[in-house]
Amino acid sequence: MGRLKIRRSTDFDRTAISAIYLNAFGPEQGREIVELVNGLFSDGTAKPLLSLVAETDKQIVGHILFTQARLQPKYQDISVRILAPLAVAKDFQGQAIGRSLVVEGLKRLTEAGVDLVFVLGHPDYYPKFGFRPAGVLGFEAPYPIPTEHANAWMVKELRAGVIGNVQGKIECAGVLDKPKHWQE
Ligand SMILES: CC(C)(COP(=O)(O)OP(=O)(O)OC[C@H]1O[C@@H](n2cnc3c(N)ncnc32)[C@H](O)[C@@H]1OP(=O)(O)O)[C@@H](O)C(=O)NCCC(=O)NCCS
C-alpha cells in the first residue's frame, strides 16, 4: 500500500464514498448507509460536518463523517458531534486506516473547539480511541438503545472537565433522527 493521505472530501469524491459503504457493508445495508450519507451532506442541521477520506495511490479506501448534534436541555456552550458512519474498503481493512480516520477526525474536532463526540458502534473498537460507554455517564441517545447493546453507545471527551459537569439527551441531525438508525 502506498503512502496514506487523510483529507477533507470534496463533491468529486461522492461516488467513491458510496462505493466504500457498498463494499464494506454489502449491497443491502450499504445502500441504506449511502442514502444516509447523501442525506446528511444536504441536511442543514448536520452542519458544520467533517467528512474525511483516506486515500492511497490516488484511490479512496476509507471514509468517516462527523455531524452536528446538541445536548438537551440546551447547554449552549457545549459543542457536540456524532461520528456516523465510518468504513474502510474490505481489501484495505486491518491496516490501521480506520484508526487513522478516527484519530485525524478527533484531532481536527479538538482544534475546532468541539467538546464531546458520540458514536453508536463496535464496543470493542472505539474504546481504542478513548470512547467510553455514554449511558452510565448521563448521556441519553436520540432513541433508546437496547440494554444488551448499551456499551455500543459511547462518548469521547475532547475538552477536559466536561463529562461529570453536564448530562442530558443527544439531539442529532434531522436525517439521522429516525429510529432505524439507532438499532445496533
Ligand atoms: C470497523 C472498521 C472501520 C475498522 O477499520 P480498519 O481499518 O479495518 O481497522 P484498523 O486497522 O484501524 O483496526 C485497528 C484495530 O481495531 C481492531 N478492529 C478492527 N475492526 C474491529 C471491530 N469491528 N471490532 C473490534 N475491533 C476491531 C483491529 O483488530 C485493530 O486492533 P489493534 O489496534 O489491536 O491491532 C472496518 O473494519 C470496517 O469498515 N468494517 C465494516 C464496516 C463497519 O463495521 N464500520 C464501523 C461501524 S461502527
The ligand as an SDF file (V2000), in Angstrom:
LIG
                    3D

 48 50  0  0  0  0  0  0  0  0999 V2000
  -14.5270   -1.2080   11.5720 C   0  0  0  0  0  0  0  0  0  0  0  0
  -13.5450   -0.6790   10.5340 C   0  0  0  0  0  0  0  0  0  0  0  0
  -13.9050    0.7500   10.1800 C   0  0  0  0  0  0  0  0  0  0  0  0
  -12.1220   -0.7180   11.1380 C   0  0  0  0  0  0  0  0  0  0  0  0
  -11.2050   -0.1420   10.2200 O   0  0  0  0  0  0  0  0  0  0  0  0
   -9.8590   -0.9430    9.8700 P   0  0  0  0  0  0  0  0  0  0  0  0
   -9.0080   -0.0340    9.0940 O   0  0  0  0  0  0  0  0  0  0  0  0
  -10.1830   -2.2560    9.3180 O   0  0  0  0  0  0  0  0  0  0  0  0
   -9.3130   -1.1920   11.3390 O   0  0  0  0  0  0  0  0  0  0  0  0
   -7.9400   -0.7590   11.9580 P   0  0  0  0  0  0  0  0  0  0  0  0
   -6.8280   -1.3400   11.1640 O   0  0  0  0  0  0  0  0  0  0  0  0
   -7.9120    0.6870   12.1730 O   0  0  0  0  0  0  0  0  0  0  0  0
   -8.0700   -1.5330   13.3170 O   0  0  0  0  0  0  0  0  0  0  0  0
   -7.4530   -1.0740   14.4020 C   0  0  0  0  0  0  0  0  0  0  0  0
   -7.6830   -2.0700   15.4990 C   0  0  0  0  0  0  0  0  0  0  0  0
   -9.0830   -2.3220   15.7160 O   0  0  0  0  0  0  0  0  0  0  0  0
   -9.3730   -3.7190   15.6080 C   0  0  0  0  0  0  0  0  0  0  0  0
  -10.6740   -3.8430   14.9540 N   0  0  0  0  0  0  0  0  0  0  0  0
  -10.9650   -3.6740   13.6370 C   0  0  0  0  0  0  0  0  0  0  0  0
  -12.2880   -3.8370   13.4370 N   0  0  0  0  0  0  0  0  0  0  0  0
  -12.8130   -4.0900   14.6520 C   0  0  0  0  0  0  0  0  0  0  0  0
  -14.1480   -4.3520   15.1150 C   0  0  0  0  0  0  0  0  0  0  0  0
  -15.1870   -4.3790   14.2840 N   0  0  0  0  0  0  0  0  0  0  0  0
  -14.3440   -4.5750   16.4430 N   0  0  0  0  0  0  0  0  0  0  0  0
  -13.3050   -4.5710   17.3000 C   0  0  0  0  0  0  0  0  0  0  0  0
  -12.0200   -4.3090   16.9420 N   0  0  0  0  0  0  0  0  0  0  0  0
  -11.7950   -4.1000   15.6250 C   0  0  0  0  0  0  0  0  0  0  0  0
   -8.2430   -4.2840   14.8010 C   0  0  0  0  0  0  0  0  0  0  0  0
   -8.0470   -5.6170   15.1460 O   0  0  0  0  0  0  0  0  0  0  0  0
   -7.0740   -3.4300   15.2630 C   0  0  0  0  0  0  0  0  0  0  0  0
   -6.6730   -3.8440   16.5420 O   0  0  0  0  0  0  0  0  0  0  0  0
   -5.1850   -3.4700   17.0640 P   0  0  0  0  0  0  0  0  0  0  0  0
   -5.0690   -1.9590   17.0590 O   0  0  0  0  0  0  0  0  0  0  0  0
   -5.1840   -4.0480   18.4180 O   0  0  0  0  0  0  0  0  0  0  0  0
   -4.2720   -4.0860   16.0480 O   0  0  0  0  0  0  0  0  0  0  0  0
  -13.5290   -1.5510    9.2320 C   0  0  0  0  0  0  0  0  0  0  0  0
  -13.1430   -2.8530    9.5880 O   0  0  0  0  0  0  0  0  0  0  0  0
  -14.8690   -1.5630    8.5120 C   0  0  0  0  0  0  0  0  0  0  0  0
  -15.1260   -0.7010    7.6630 O   0  0  0  0  0  0  0  0  0  0  0  0
  -15.7360   -2.5430    8.8250 N   0  0  0  0  0  0  0  0  0  0  0  0
  -17.0190   -2.6940    8.1240 C   0  0  0  0  0  0  0  0  0  0  0  0
  -17.9620   -1.5650    8.3730 C   0  0  0  0  0  0  0  0  0  0  0  0
  -18.1000   -1.2710    9.8540 C   0  0  0  0  0  0  0  0  0  0  0  0
  -18.2990   -2.1440   10.6720 O   0  0  0  0  0  0  0  0  0  0  0  0
  -17.9580    0.0730   10.1860 N   0  0  0  0  0  0  0  0  0  0  0  0
  -17.9820    0.5580   11.5570 C   0  0  0  0  0  0  0  0  0  0  0  0
  -19.3190    0.6160   12.0760 C   0  0  0  0  0  0  0  0  0  0  0  0
  -19.3670    1.2210   13.7230 S   0  0  0  0  0  0  0  0  0  0  0  0
  1  2  1  0
  2  3  1  0
  2  4  1  0
  2 36  1  0
  4  5  1  0
  5  6  1  0
  6  7  2  0
  6  8  1  0
  6  9  1  0
  9 10  1  0
 10 11  2  0
 10 12  1  0
 10 13  1  0
 13 14  1  0
 14 15  1  0
 15 16  1  0
 15 30  1  0
 16 17  1  0
 17 18  1  0
 17 28  1  0
 18 19  1  0
 18 27  1  0
 19 20  2  0
 20 21  1  0
 21 22  1  0
 21 27  2  0
 22 23  1  0
 22 24  2  0
 24 25  1  0
 25 26  2  0
 26 27  1  0
 28 29  1  0
 28 30  1  0
 30 31  1  0
 31 32  1  0
 32 33  2  0
 32 34  1  0
 32 35  1  0
 36 37  1  0
 36 38  1  0
 38 39  2  0
 38 40  1  0
 40 41  1  0
 41 42  1  0
 42 43  1  0
 43 44  2  0
 43 45  1  0
 45 46  1  0
 46 47  1  0
 47 48  1  0
M  END
$$$$
